[in-house]
Amino acid sequence: MRLNSEVLQNDFVRLEPFSDACKEELRAACAADPATWNDLYPYSMLGPGFDFHWARIGQEIAEGKTMGFAVVVNGVCRGMSTYIGIDEMNHAVEIGATYYEPSARGGPVNPSAKRLLLGHAFDCGATRVQFRVDAINARSRAAVLKLGAVQEGILRQDRVTWTGRVRDTVHFSILADEWPAVLDRLDARLAAFAV
């Protein structure tokens, strides 16, 4: 597996590799929903937390561990999604650190972005794409299941969030031989938005 950092695009979203050009729009998108950062995410991209984690993600990108994308809708960055834990030797990667401002939720943005990220990963040789979701994040758990991912289990008390809450993490995956069926489902969902 060899993931390439490149622009990924379809009719609904454009995924642009992280750059300083998207930084301030992403900061504004993150500031649009403080409750999500305070209640659900393991780290905060609010206030000074934004600059700290922007730099951390940049370091992980430089080390080849992560590949971050700005999620651009109608020319404006409305969120982010990331390849995490890139494991070329084992042909595996996680899609995570996904956030969309509230105006970008519930429509074609998430299935479009996941369609692009999953397709790119499998086209680049991935045999496994995984997702890890906070057990209390019902919206994200439902979205991952709706993609067609398989729930593999729950790791109990495996992560401490930035607020000190100890979270349980639900693990999901899609395997390469499952991708054609997942692709068909995603394309059917997206076709409904195009009407």
C-alpha angles and dihedrals in degrees: 000000000000115000116203123210103230141132112279118196144172135161094289109034143020117211110206123188109251114275136153088263091073098037101096095041089050090049089054092047091052091049090056093078115033092165092065092054093043098045108028117018124083091226135024128242092186124113112331090356089072095063093044094052094039087058092044092052090047090054091049090050090051089051092051093243097111140026114200128200132194109222105225120195120183090346097309128100107244099171147319144260129189145200104230131189095014104202107185094173093058095034091237137128139167125228108213148118084081118165132163126185111246094260090061097052129098098025136071098306100088098040089045094050093045090047089056096043095045093045092049092048094050092042088054092054106270115156094185133032116184137192128201118199133182106253092232093053097096094170094056094042090053091047093052092048090048088057088060099254119151119237108232101181148293125273106212120225093345101142138039113215123219089260091056096254112140109226137202113224125215115212122211133172145186117206126209093252089052093050098086092058092043089049092052091051093048093047090050091051092049092047088059090057091050094061 
